[in-house]
């Protein structure tokens, strides 16, 4: 689920500061999200596209887009900052889970839980 960073108006670069929330990804599964560009047509490349793949306790995250800042929130009881390690991103505990912010917007990162 994608959430924008601006609540006061509809016309802004939706991917800038976007937060993507991921709930309970099953082992072996993947999830993808795209955030469109403001004013772009239906066939235009998205401003942000993110794919998360889970293998056991490891998560691989790949993003492509316009180099805009974004973050991923892992929501649920299985996500704990105390039991997590990450390469290429910063971890922050949040209510109900964990926020991961990539070091570089379009750079992949890896996360290992427990």
N, C-alpha and C positions, 0 to 999 in steps of 0.2 A: 504494500500500500504506500503510495507516495503522498507526501504532505508538502505544500509550499511554505516558503519562509515569510510571505506577506499576506496579511489578513485584510488590509484596508482597501485593496483595489484588485481588479482582475487582470489588468494589463501590465505585467512585469515579466522578466525572464524567469519562467517557472522553475527551471532547473537550478538557478542560483540559490544556494543555501537549502536546497531540497533535503528532506529527510525521508528515507525509505524505511518502512517497518516490515520486519520479517517475523512471522509467528510460526514456531514449531515445525521447522523444515525436517522432514524424515530422512533417515540415513539413506544415501544413494540417490536422493532427489535433488532437483535444481529448481530455482525460482528466477524469474526475469521480470524486470520492470523498465518501462521507457517513459521519459518525460518529453513531451513535444516542445518544439521551438515556438515561441510566441509569433503568431501570424503566419506560420508555415502551413503549406498545404498537406493533404493526407499522405502524399508520397515522399515528403521531405524526410531527411534523416532526423532522428530525435536529437534534442539538446543533450540528453543524458540517457544512456542505456546501461543497465547493470545486470549481471548474471551472477548468482550465488550457487555454488555446488557444494553439497555436503558428502563427506566420506568418513564415517565414524564420528570422531570428535573434531575432525578437521573441516574447515570451510575455506573454499577458494573463491575470491571475489574479483571479478573483472569488470571494468567500466570503460566506456568510450563516450566521448562527447566533446563539448566545447571548452573543456578545461575549467569548468565552473565548480565551486566548492559544493560538497554534499556530504551526507553522513548516512550510516546504516544503523538502525536500532534493531537489536535482537530482543524480542519480547517473549517472556515466559520463564517458568521456574528453572529451566535447565541452563540459563545464561547467568554466569556470575563472573564479575571482574577479577575476583580473588583466584579463580581457577582458570584464568584465560591467559594466553600468550599470543602476541600478534607481531607480524613482520610487515612493515610498510604502512602502518597506521597507528593511530592513538586510541587507547581505550578509556572509557569513562563510564562508571556505574550510573545508572539512572533508575528511577522507580519502575519496577517490573522487569528490569533486564540490563542491557548493556548497549552503549553507543560506541560505534567505531567510526572514526573519521580518517579517511585516507591521507597519507602524507602529501601525495600529489593527486589531483582530481582524476586523472586518467590512468594512474598507475595501479596495477593489480596488487592485492595484498592477501595474506594467508592468516587465518585465525585458528587456534587450537584451544578447545575447551577441556577442562578437567583432565 
